[in-house]
Amino acid sequence: MTEYFENRHIPQNAWIGVTVECKETKERIDFIRNLHASVKFLSCEPLLEDLGDLHLQGINWIIVGGESGLQARPMKEEWVLNIKRQADANNIPFFFKQWGTWSKDGVKGNKKINGKLLQGKIVQNMPYVNRK
């Protein structure tokens, strides 16, 4: 991605993101960190494990969500809260999309019933975009 945009202009209305669902894919953050996009975001969905410490310099938004479907894998609340804590510490808007097929209590069920409450609240913050 970095090579592609080396000699290309990123339109102001284009948001550039990468999926980071496990520790092995954290290197993808470096692909967008230095791009000249109005919003650079991480989509941590489906979140499959604790990501540990993240280098978030240059990131403007983080989305986190659980997996849905018959083959869905569970997501743990502490993984989500680890990312949220880091987002908050870096003043990065955090958007919790959903629990997915597995509830926060580790019960497999319906994603609509499992909902999108994180610690009793809907947390769906959006990045600020300067519209010139």
N, C-alpha and C positions, 0 to 999 in steps of 0.2 A: 504494500500500500504506500509506503514511504517513497519508493522508487516511482510509482505511478504518479504521485502528486508532486514530485520534484520539479517538473516543468509544466504543471497544470494548475490553473486557478480553481480553488474550491469556492463555488457560489455561496454567498452569505446565507442562503436559505437551506443549505445542505448541512445536516448534522451527521458527523462521522462517529461510528461506534464499533466496538469489538465485543465478542462474547467471551466471557471469562467465567467458566463454570467449575473449574478445578485448579489446583495449584500448578499443574502441568501447562496450563494455558495462560498463566499470568504474564508471560513474555509478550503476549499480544498487546498489552497496554503500551509498550514501547513503540508499536507500529503507528499509533495515532498521537502520542504525547506531544510531538513537536510540529504537527500539521497546523496550518493556518485555517482552521475551521471555526465557525462561530460557536459551535458546541461539539465537544468531544466527550463521548459517553461510554460507560461500561454497562453491558447487559449481563448480569450475573444470574442467568437463568437458562436452563434449570441449574440452580446451585446444588452441586453434588458433594461438596465437602467444605470444611473450613478452609478459607483461602490464606489464613495467616496474615502477616503484615503486607500491606499493599503500598507501592510507591505511586502516589496519586497526583504528583505534580503535573499540571497541565490538563487535568481531567475536570470537566464541568458538570457531570451528572452521573449518578449511579442508579441502575434499576436492578432489583433483586426479585426473584420469584422461584417458586417450586415447580416441579415437573408434573404434568398431567398425563392421563391415559392409563391403559391397562398395564403397561410395563414401567410405570413411573417409579422412581426411587425416592425415598423419603428425604426431607430436608430438615435440619435441626435449627431451632430458634437461636441457639448460641452462635451459629454460623452467620445468620442474618444480622444479629446484634453486633457481631465483630465488625462487619462491613459498615453498618450504620454508625458505630462509634468512630471509625476512621473517617467516614464522610463528614460527620459533625465536627470532628477535630480539624478538618481541612476546609470547612465552610462549603462543602459540596452538597447540593440538593440530593436527597435520597428518596427514591420511589419504590415502595414495596407493592409489587403487583398482585401477588396471591400466594396462598399456601400450596395450591395444586391438589393432587389426588390424596396426599398425606396431610393430615391435620398437624398443628403444632404439637399435639399430644402423641403423635406417632400412630394415629389410627387411620387406616386406609378407608377412604370414602369418596364423597362427591366434592369436587373442587368448588362448586358454588356454595355448598353448605360450609365447607372449610373456610371460605371467605378470604379476606385480606386485612384482617385486624392484626396489628403488631403491637403487643403490650396493651391491648384494649383500644387502640386508635388506628384510624386509617392514616397512613403516612405516605402521601403521594406528592412530594414536592417536585417542582419543575425548575429548570434552570432559567435564569434571567437572560433574555435575548434583547440586545439593543437593536431596535428596528429603525434604521435610518431612512 
